Amino acid sequence: ETQRLHKSGKRLDVSLTMSPIRDRSGKVIGASKIARDASERKRLQGARVMLAAIVESSDDAIISKNLDGIITSWNSAAERVLGYKAEEIIGQSVLRIIPKDLHHEEPGIIARLKNGQRIDHYETQRLRKDGEIIDVSLTVSPVRNEKGEVIGGSKILRDIRERELAEAALVEKEKFTA
């Protein structure tokens, strides 16, 4: 991969393939060069890197899973919120982070994903590695392959414990001022 100058003066990212041209005796008498414009691929690669950086720096846990409910990615916020390191949980069932009495939620979520539906700000509970059950808000979106087929889901999980504590404190304050 290299750059070449277009006749307009603009630099282009190109992928080059070179092959020798031989005469009947096998002696190299020239070279064949094919240059392919790599600009779009480079642009897409840069966009993927940027998107990965955004996911990794998010304060919200961002988790992906396949349609069998197996976790396929786990950002650093998911590590902070749920206590598992990525290497411990990727490849495991998402049921590991769902309290047993809420396991019935997952088939419905998977069914909605398969239908291409999104679930916005669904309040539920999740199970941390240390066994603590925490209140969360989930947004679940279908993940599609290049053909547009749903192959899994992404979950944005927000720990809402602080919000709930603030709301409870406000209710208590209003009781005393009323």
N, C-alpha and C positions, 0 to 999 in steps of 0.2 A: 504494500500500500504506500502511496506517495501522493504528491500533488502535481498537477500539470496546469499550465496556463491556457485558458480558453482564448480564442481569437479576440474576444471582447476585452481581454485583460483580467478577467476574473479568475481567481484560483479555484480549481476543482479538486476534490478528493477523488482519487481513482485507485482501482485495484488492477494491477498489471499481471498478465500472464505472458511469459516469453518462452518460446520453443525454438530449438535450432532447426534450420532448413538444411537438408543434406542432399548431396548429389548421389548418383547411382552407386558410387563407390563408398559412400558413407561419410565423405568429407563434408565438414560444415562449410556451407557457402553463404549463409545468411541467417537471419533470425526473423521469426514471426512474433509480433507483439499485439496483444489484445488488451485494450484499456476499457475498463467498465467504470461508469460513473458510480462512485460510492458515497455521494453526498447524502442521499436519503437514508442510507443505512447508518451513516455516521450521525446524522441528526436524530434518528430513532434511538441509537445507542446512547447519545447524550441525554435524551429525554428519559430513558429507562434509569440511567444513573441518578438523575435529578429526582425522579419519582421514588426511587429506593431511599435516597437521602431524606426525603420528606417523611416517608413512612417510619424510618428509623428514628427521626428526631421528634416525632409526635409525642405529646403527653398522654394521648389515648392509646390503649392497648389495641394493636391491629394484628389480627390472626386470620389466617386462611385455612380452609379445609377442603377436602375433596367431597364428592357426593356420598362417600361411605362414612363421612364424619371423622376422617383421619386428618389430624393437624398437619399442614404442609409449610406454614411459615408462622413466625412469632417474633414480634419486634421487642426492643428493649423496654418499652413501657409495659408490655405484657409481662415481662420478667419482674418488673417492679410491682405491678398490681397483683399478679397471681402467684409470684414466688418461684416459678419454674424457670430454669435456664432453657434457652431454645433447644440445646442439644438433648435435654431431658424429655422434652414434650413433643417435639416434631416427630411424627410417625406414630404417635399415640392417638387413641380415640378422644374426641372432644368431650366425651362423657366424664373424663377424669376431672374436668373443671366445672362440672354441673352437679349440684347436690342430688343425691339419689332420688329424693322425693320430687325432683323436677326433671328427671330423665325423660318423662313423657313429652316434654316440649320439643325435643330434638327431632323426632320424626316429622312433626308439623313444619318445623323450620326447613328441613331438607326438602319436603314436598313443595313448599313455596318456592324454594330456590330452583328446583327442577322446572317449575312453571315460569321461571324468569322473574318472579316477584321479589320485591325489596321489602324489608321490614324496618320501619323507622322508629327509633327511640322507644324500644320495647323495654320496660322495666322488669327486672327479674333478679335472680341471685346467682352467684357463682361461688365456686369452692377454691380457696387458695391451697397451695401446697401444704401449709401448716395446719390445715383443717378448718380455718376460719371461713365462715360464710359471709360474703359481702354483697351489698346491694349494688346493682349496676344498671346502666342503661345501654342497650345494644342496638346497633344499626347493622343489619345483615343485608348484603348485596350479592347478587349472582356474579360469578366470575365466568367469562366466556373465552373460548379458544378462538383462533383466527377464523374459523368457519361460523362463529356466532353461537356455537353450542354451549350450553351451560355445563361446566366441568367442576364447579365447586362454588364456594362462597367466601366472602371476606366479611369479617366481623370487626366492627369498631366498638370497643367495650370501654365505657367510661365508669369509673368508680364514683358513685354518687353519695357515699357515706358523709362527706363533708357538707354537701348541700342539704342532706337530710338533718344533720346536726344543727345547721344554721336555721332551717325551717322550724325545728323543734324549739330552739332557743327563742325564736321570734314569737311562737305561740305562747311560750311561758311568759315572755315579757308582756304580751298583750293581756294575759290573764291578770297581771298585777297592775296594769295601767287602766283597766276597764272598770 
